[in-house]
Amino acid sequence: MSEAGVELTLLDYDSTAFAGGIVVTSAHISKGLEFDAVVVPYADEENYSDEMDRCMLYIACTRAMHELHLTHEGPVSRFLEFTRDHGNRPDVVHTELAEPRDHAADARVG
């Protein structure tokens, strides 16, 4: 990609800073950071199916300040079911129409 003039930075545990352009990282490392646009690949049931996966998906999705793009192959993760279009195309997920829900208020403590 650098040959095409695209700035690309890999952000890992050893990183101390990152420059502009495209940043590639994991949800673990991105916690606490924000980006103009975020792409979360493979947001499907195979990759996001248990409670730890739900937490990682939440972290990844909430890093986006302006744009969030999700891809999936096969059934979308059950944690994204609220975005499902109930029209004629049950395989299409419209995240731009989804209203974020904060379940923290519903959580029981103690």
N, C-alpha and C positions, 0 to 999 in steps of 0.2 A: 504494500500500500504506500510505503514511503516513496517508491519510484513514481507513483501517480500524484505525489505532492500532498498526501494525506498524513497529517501528524497523528501518530499512534503511540500511546503510552500504556504499558502494562503496569498496573498498580498491584503490588503484592506486599507481603508483610515486611519486606526489607526496604520498601519505598519510603523516602523522606519528604518528597515533593512530587508534584506532577504538573505538566505544562498544559497548555490549551490543546485543542483538537480532540480526538477520540480517545477515551480512556476505557481500557478493558480490565475488568476486575470481577471479584466474586461478591455475593451479597454479604458474606462475613466481613470482608474488608471495607465494603462501602458503607457500613453502618455509621451514622453520624455525618455522612457527606451528602451533598445534594448536587444534582446535575440538571442542566437545561432539558435534556432529553435522555431517556433510558430505554434500552431494548432488553427485554427479558426473553431469551430464547427457550424454547421447549417447555412452555408453561402448561404441560399436559399432565394427565393423571399418572403416567409412568414416573415422572420426575418430581412431582409434588403431590404426595399421597398421605403422608403422616403428619403428626403435630409439629415435628422439627421442620419439615418441609414447608408447612404453612407459615411458620415464623420466618423462614428464609425468603419465601415468596413475598410476604408482607414487607420485609425490609427492602427487598429489591424494588418492589413497586412504589414504595414511598420515598425513594431517592429522587424521583422525577419532579422537577419544579414546574415544567410546562407541558412536556409530551411524554407519554408512556406507550410503548409499543410491545405487545406480547405476541409470541409465535407459539404454535403448538402443532404437533403431529399426532393424530389420534384424538381421543376424547380430552377435552380441556380439563384441567385439574378441578376437582369438586370444590375447591376453595374459590373458584371463579364462576361458579354456577349462577350467581346473582347477576352476571353480565349477559347471560344467554338471551338471545333473541327468540321470542316465542312465536315468531311468524312462520313463514314457509321454509326457512332454512335453519333447521335446528343445529347445524354444524357451525353456524356463524356466531361469533361472540362480538358484541358491540361495546367495547370498553368505554368509548367516548360517551355512551348513553348511560353508563352505570353510575349510580350515585354511591359515593363512598359511605360506608357505614362504620361507625365507631362502636365496637362491642365492649369497650372498656367499661362503659357505664353499666352494662348488664352483668359484668363479672362479679362473682361473689368473692369476698376476701375473708380468709379465716377458716 
